[in-house]
């Protein structure tokens, strides 16, 4: 006996909600930014974001730059499961198999893809992202990180969580100021800190920009051991986001030099 379409399809099929999902698949955004991208009033966008949150597809976190703002984030793992379940509800043969050969990662002018991660201190979030992307791509991607106000050294828990949870040794990494990369070309620039997003400079070649609104795992004034669970949670979130980034890096890069 035929039944109605799965809840995911009913939710995602609305044209505006689909636009919002597509925008959030690329980056975390605030309501006013989403309103501008879809060219709809903020109150209407907020209403549909609430429906997406109720469906468990979208989450929201307070901005660390301005606590009156929130960044919205798409749960791509949840979307993948819902899409797979929706396909198999029609026919078992339609269940998606995500496994397959790794595509080559080519960036600007045919060289390796170059990705820059930026946060404020360049001691926790961005170096974790740099180390995990380099580890996952085994040299197929040039991964770099920097900060708008870099710390003298990596946070001890950054080193600990990368070694203990991922088998990665980041001892060769050192915090650097984003200004030291002036003139470097990147295919993608990803900010992981709400404050750093506001001050991240432009780079030659018009790299694709994205924002990951990730909380700072370092608790001001706290002990290293007290903040370690926060580092584990943040590293896991970044690792998940890196996993979703990898297929995107195989997309063709169409960049032109400025005139």
C-alpha beads as a LAMMPS data file, in Angstrom:
LAMMPS data file: protein, C-alpha beads

259 atoms
258 bonds

1 atom types
1 bond types

-500.0 500.0 xlo xhi
-500.0 500.0 ylo yhi
-500.0 500.0 zlo zhi

Masses

1 110.0

Atoms # bond

1 1 1 0.000 0.000 0.000
2 1 1 1.417 3.369 -1.049
3 1 1 2.180 5.904 1.664
4 1 1 3.058 9.578 1.579
5 1 1 6.612 10.777 0.951
6 1 1 9.079 10.605 3.871
7 1 1 9.205 13.561 6.261
8 1 1 12.617 14.645 4.962
9 1 1 11.286 15.022 1.420
10 1 1 8.226 16.953 2.605
11 1 1 10.476 19.303 4.596
12 1 1 13.270 19.769 2.078
13 1 1 11.055 19.995 -1.017
14 1 1 9.755 23.454 -0.145
15 1 1 11.590 25.822 -2.538
16 1 1 12.738 28.297 0.119
17 1 1 13.796 25.602 2.577
18 1 1 15.766 23.921 -0.190
19 1 1 17.516 27.223 -0.916
20 1 1 18.405 27.558 2.755
21 1 1 19.744 23.994 2.899
22 1 1 21.834 24.615 -0.205
23 1 1 23.290 27.819 1.239
24 1 1 24.110 26.181 4.577
25 1 1 25.722 23.231 2.825
26 1 1 28.534 25.598 1.839
27 1 1 29.013 27.650 5.020
28 1 1 27.515 28.653 8.361
29 1 1 25.485 31.868 8.117
30 1 1 23.494 34.321 10.223
31 1 1 19.810 34.978 9.522
32 1 1 20.377 38.335 7.852
33 1 1 23.013 36.789 5.578
34 1 1 20.665 33.971 4.601
35 1 1 17.914 36.517 4.003
36 1 1 20.186 38.374 1.586
37 1 1 21.252 35.181 -0.193
38 1 1 17.696 33.979 -0.844
39 1 1 16.271 37.515 -1.240
40 1 1 13.459 36.979 1.251
41 1 1 12.414 38.867 4.442
42 1 1 14.172 37.886 7.665
43 1 1 10.938 36.931 9.424
44 1 1 10.082 34.470 6.642
45 1 1 13.601 33.027 6.652
46 1 1 13.476 32.674 10.451
47 1 1 10.174 30.794 10.204
48 1 1 11.563 28.247 7.744
49 1 1 14.813 27.924 9.705
50 1 1 12.703 26.993 12.734
51 1 1 11.039 24.222 10.713
52 1 1 14.450 22.947 9.607
53 1 1 15.647 23.024 13.219
54 1 1 12.522 21.157 14.367
55 1 1 13.310 18.499 11.751
56 1 1 16.840 18.150 13.167
57 1 1 18.496 19.230 9.917
58 1 1 19.832 22.592 11.119
59 1 1 21.363 23.726 14.419
60 1 1 22.115 27.202 15.762
61 1 1 24.898 28.500 18.010
62 1 1 25.415 31.930 19.545
63 1 1 28.084 34.006 17.836
64 1 1 31.235 34.436 19.898
65 1 1 31.707 37.795 18.184
66 1 1 28.246 39.223 18.895
67 1 1 26.108 37.300 21.362
68 1 1 22.935 38.802 19.895
69 1 1 23.576 36.861 16.676
70 1 1 23.399 33.151 15.941
71 1 1 25.109 31.098 13.262
72 1 1 23.113 28.353 11.568
73 1 1 24.789 25.079 10.638
74 1 1 23.547 22.248 8.423
75 1 1 23.885 18.725 9.861
76 1 1 25.136 17.003 6.723
77 1 1 25.379 13.603 8.423
78 1 1 21.690 13.798 9.319
79 1 1 20.850 14.867 5.759
80 1 1 22.822 11.943 4.339
81 1 1 20.940 9.459 6.532
82 1 1 17.585 11.026 5.715
83 1 1 18.319 11.009 1.984
84 1 1 19.380 7.352 2.121
85 1 1 16.267 6.406 4.074
86 1 1 14.081 8.361 1.646
87 1 1 15.540 6.516 -1.333
88 1 1 15.206 3.096 0.245
89 1 1 11.598 3.888 1.204
90 1 1 10.821 3.917 -2.511
91 1 1 12.997 0.919 -3.408
92 1 1 15.850 -0.868 -1.580
93 1 1 18.077 -0.533 -4.659
94 1 1 18.054 3.242 -4.220
95 1 1 20.003 3.226 -0.964
96 1 1 23.048 5.388 -1.593
97 1 1 26.508 3.851 -1.268
98 1 1 28.938 6.674 -0.439
99 1 1 32.041 4.565 -0.945
100 1 1 34.094 4.976 -4.075
101 1 1 37.545 5.841 -5.388
102 1 1 39.096 9.089 -4.242
103 1 1 39.118 11.752 -6.933
104 1 1 42.264 13.744 -7.625
105 1 1 42.400 17.080 -5.827
106 1 1 43.499 19.799 -8.240
107 1 1 43.473 23.464 -7.359
108 1 1 44.505 26.771 -8.839
109 1 1 46.476 26.412 -12.094
110 1 1 46.389 22.620 -11.849
111 1 1 48.460 22.308 -8.667
112 1 1 47.303 20.717 -5.407
113 1 1 44.288 22.284 -3.742
114 1 1 45.424 24.905 -1.223
115 1 1 43.203 25.416 1.831
116 1 1 43.694 28.033 4.550
117 1 1 42.023 27.761 7.966
118 1 1 41.781 30.921 10.065
119 1 1 40.818 31.508 13.692
120 1 1 41.917 34.056 16.283
121 1 1 44.762 32.470 18.237
122 1 1 45.816 29.792 15.715
123 1 1 46.489 27.545 18.691
124 1 1 43.516 25.186 18.705
125 1 1 40.721 25.180 16.101
126 1 1 42.592 26.159 12.922
127 1 1 45.708 24.031 13.583
128 1 1 43.445 21.058 14.355
129 1 1 41.725 21.581 10.998
130 1 1 45.063 21.979 9.229
131 1 1 46.475 18.791 10.748
132 1 1 43.356 16.706 10.102
133 1 1 42.976 17.816 6.476
134 1 1 46.628 17.073 5.791
135 1 1 46.284 13.699 7.525
136 1 1 43.118 12.714 5.651
137 1 1 44.470 13.679 2.219
138 1 1 47.997 12.290 2.679
139 1 1 49.671 15.191 0.924
140 1 1 47.107 15.670 -1.862
141 1 1 46.100 19.016 -0.324
142 1 1 48.238 21.930 0.834
143 1 1 46.766 22.755 4.249
144 1 1 47.733 25.927 6.112
145 1 1 46.399 27.722 9.175
146 1 1 46.822 31.180 10.663
147 1 1 45.340 33.530 13.243
148 1 1 44.273 37.149 13.476
149 1 1 45.906 37.357 16.927
150 1 1 48.144 34.291 17.133
151 1 1 49.270 32.768 20.425
152 1 1 52.959 32.017 21.042
153 1 1 52.442 28.226 20.872
154 1 1 49.858 25.575 20.149
155 1 1 47.598 24.861 23.108
156 1 1 48.844 21.707 24.917
157 1 1 45.446 20.075 24.431
158 1 1 45.652 20.655 20.680
159 1 1 48.765 18.501 20.609
160 1 1 47.270 15.978 23.006
161 1 1 43.955 15.466 21.205
162 1 1 45.595 15.150 17.777
163 1 1 48.064 12.582 19.070
164 1 1 45.690 10.555 21.236
165 1 1 42.542 10.601 19.108
166 1 1 43.897 10.783 15.547
167 1 1 47.498 9.603 15.671
168 1 1 48.718 12.925 14.273
169 1 1 51.839 14.694 15.516
170 1 1 51.451 18.487 15.097
171 1 1 54.756 19.372 16.744
172 1 1 56.067 20.947 13.519
173 1 1 53.153 23.426 13.405
174 1 1 53.583 26.909 14.857
175 1 1 51.009 29.702 15.217
176 1 1 51.373 32.420 12.600
177 1 1 49.698 35.717 11.837
178 1 1 47.363 35.726 8.852
179 1 1 49.174 38.824 7.567
180 1 1 52.310 36.716 6.980
181 1 1 50.390 34.968 4.179
182 1 1 49.769 38.179 2.246
183 1 1 50.071 37.439 -1.467
184 1 1 49.700 33.661 -1.098
185 1 1 47.133 31.982 -3.317
186 1 1 44.527 29.663 -1.832
187 1 1 41.646 27.817 -3.436
188 1 1 39.586 27.940 -0.239
189 1 1 39.713 30.059 2.892
190 1 1 37.725 28.740 5.858
191 1 1 37.267 30.710 9.068
192 1 1 36.510 28.756 12.240
193 1 1 36.077 31.701 14.602
194 1 1 33.282 34.273 14.468
195 1 1 35.669 37.090 15.370
196 1 1 38.288 36.043 12.831
197 1 1 35.622 35.939 10.123
198 1 1 35.089 39.680 10.531
199 1 1 38.788 40.553 10.042
200 1 1 40.000 37.855 7.647
201 1 1 41.736 39.593 4.726
202 1 1 41.149 38.975 1.045
203 1 1 43.608 36.860 -0.919
204 1 1 44.645 36.890 -4.586
205 1 1 42.667 34.830 -7.064
206 1 1 39.315 35.180 -5.278
207 1 1 39.376 31.910 -3.290
208 1 1 36.076 30.405 -2.214
209 1 1 35.220 31.510 1.322
210 1 1 33.334 29.538 3.956
211 1 1 32.727 29.871 7.678
212 1 1 32.571 27.138 10.310
213 1 1 31.223 28.585 13.558
214 1 1 33.153 26.386 15.996
215 1 1 33.372 27.264 19.718
216 1 1 36.766 27.921 21.281
217 1 1 37.668 24.807 23.309
218 1 1 40.132 26.683 25.519
219 1 1 38.389 27.875 28.690
220 1 1 39.858 31.206 29.835
221 1 1 41.503 30.744 33.214
222 1 1 40.785 27.031 33.284
223 1 1 43.268 24.216 33.717
224 1 1 44.481 22.189 30.772
225 1 1 42.833 18.998 32.057
226 1 1 39.512 20.760 32.683
227 1 1 39.266 21.890 29.060
228 1 1 40.383 18.623 27.446
229 1 1 36.838 17.227 26.943
230 1 1 36.023 20.458 25.097
231 1 1 39.004 19.859 22.814
232 1 1 37.793 16.326 22.149
233 1 1 34.333 17.596 21.179
234 1 1 35.695 20.376 18.977
235 1 1 38.208 18.079 17.272
236 1 1 35.416 15.595 16.539
237 1 1 33.252 18.354 15.047
238 1 1 36.117 19.626 12.903
239 1 1 36.937 16.088 11.772
240 1 1 33.316 15.628 10.683
241 1 1 33.411 18.906 8.768
242 1 1 36.705 17.916 7.135
243 1 1 35.061 14.680 6.008
244 1 1 32.299 16.678 4.313
245 1 1 34.837 19.069 2.799
246 1 1 36.774 16.354 0.955
247 1 1 34.169 15.676 -1.778
248 1 1 33.811 19.438 -2.292
249 1 1 37.538 19.743 -2.945
250 1 1 37.170 17.518 -6.014
251 1 1 34.933 20.074 -7.715
252 1 1 36.582 21.919 -10.605
253 1 1 38.061 25.269 -9.621
254 1 1 37.225 28.039 -12.083
255 1 1 39.315 30.948 -10.954
256 1 1 40.648 33.804 -13.027
257 1 1 43.457 36.142 -12.296
258 1 1 42.300 39.709 -11.671
259 1 1 42.759 42.024 -14.672

Bonds

1 1 1 2
2 1 2 3
3 1 3 4
4 1 4 5
5 1 5 6
6 1 6 7
7 1 7 8
8 1 8 9
9 1 9 10
10 1 10 11
11 1 11 12
12 1 12 13
13 1 13 14
14 1 14 15
15 1 15 16
16 1 16 17
17 1 17 18
18 1 18 19
19 1 19 20
20 1 20 21
21 1 21 22
22 1 22 23
23 1 23 24
24 1 24 25
25 1 25 26
26 1 26 27
27 1 27 28
28 1 28 29
29 1 29 30
30 1 30 31
31 1 31 32
32 1 32 33
33 1 33 34
34 1 34 35
35 1 35 36
36 1 36 37
37 1 37 38
38 1 38 39
39 1 39 40
40 1 40 41
41 1 41 42
42 1 42 43
43 1 43 44
44 1 44 45
45 1 45 46
46 1 46 47
47 1 47 48
48 1 48 49
49 1 49 50
50 1 50 51
51 1 51 52
52 1 52 53
53 1 53 54
54 1 54 55
55 1 55 56
56 1 56 57
57 1 57 58
58 1 58 59
59 1 59 60
60 1 60 61
61 1 61 62
62 1 62 63
63 1 63 64
64 1 64 65
65 1 65 66
66 1 66 67
67 1 67 68
68 1 68 69
69 1 69 70
70 1 70 71
71 1 71 72
72 1 72 73
73 1 73 74
74 1 74 75
75 1 75 76
76 1 76 77
77 1 77 78
78 1 78 79
79 1 79 80
80 1 80 81
81 1 81 82
82 1 82 83
83 1 83 84
84 1 84 85
85 1 85 86
86 1 86 87
87 1 87 88
88 1 88 89
89 1 89 90
90 1 90 91
91 1 91 92
92 1 92 93
93 1 93 94
94 1 94 95
95 1 95 96
96 1 96 97
97 1 97 98
98 1 98 99
99 1 99 100
100 1 100 101
101 1 101 102
102 1 102 103
103 1 103 104
104 1 104 105
105 1 105 106
106 1 106 107
107 1 107 108
108 1 108 109
109 1 109 110
110 1 110 111
111 1 111 112
112 1 112 113
113 1 113 114
114 1 114 115
115 1 115 116
116 1 116 117
117 1 117 118
118 1 118 119
119 1 119 120
120 1 120 121
121 1 121 122
122 1 122 123
123 1 123 124
124 1 124 125
125 1 125 126
126 1 126 127
127 1 127 128
128 1 128 129
129 1 129 130
130 1 130 131
131 1 131 132
132 1 132 133
133 1 133 134
134 1 134 135
135 1 135 136
136 1 136 137
137 1 137 138
138 1 138 139
139 1 139 140
140 1 140 141
141 1 141 142
142 1 142 143
143 1 143 144
144 1 144 145
145 1 145 146
146 1 146 147
147 1 147 148
148 1 148 149
149 1 149 150
150 1 150 151
151 1 151 152
152 1 152 153
153 1 153 154
154 1 154 155
155 1 155 156
156 1 156 157
157 1 157 158
158 1 158 159
159 1 159 160
160 1 160 161
161 1 161 162
162 1 162 163
163 1 163 164
164 1 164 165
165 1 165 166
166 1 166 167
167 1 167 168
168 1 168 169
169 1 169 170
170 1 170 171
171 1 171 172
172 1 172 173
173 1 173 174
174 1 174 175
175 1 175 176
176 1 176 177
177 1 177 178
178 1 178 179
179 1 179 180
180 1 180 181
181 1 181 182
182 1 182 183
183 1 183 184
184 1 184 185
185 1 185 186
186 1 186 187
187 1 187 188
188 1 188 189
189 1 189 190
190 1 190 191
191 1 191 192
192 1 192 193
193 1 193 194
194 1 194 195
195 1 195 196
196 1 196 197
197 1 197 198
198 1 198 199
199 1 199 200
200 1 200 201
201 1 201 202
202 1 202 203
203 1 203 204
204 1 204 205
205 1 205 206
206 1 206 207
207 1 207 208
208 1 208 209
209 1 209 210
210 1 210 211
211 1 211 212
212 1 212 213
213 1 213 214
214 1 214 215
215 1 215 216
216 1 216 217
217 1 217 218
218 1 218 219
219 1 219 220
220 1 220 221
221 1 221 222
222 1 222 223
223 1 223 224
224 1 224 225
225 1 225 226
226 1 226 227
227 1 227 228
228 1 228 229
229 1 229 230
230 1 230 231
231 1 231 232
232 1 232 233
233 1 233 234
234 1 234 235
235 1 235 236
236 1 236 237
237 1 237 238
238 1 238 239
239 1 239 240
240 1 240 241
241 1 241 242
242 1 242 243
243 1 243 244
244 1 244 245
245 1 245 246
246 1 246 247
247 1 247 248
248 1 248 249
249 1 249 250
250 1 250 251
251 1 251 252
252 1 252 253
253 1 253 254
254 1 254 255
255 1 255 256
256 1 256 257
257 1 257 258
258 1 258 259
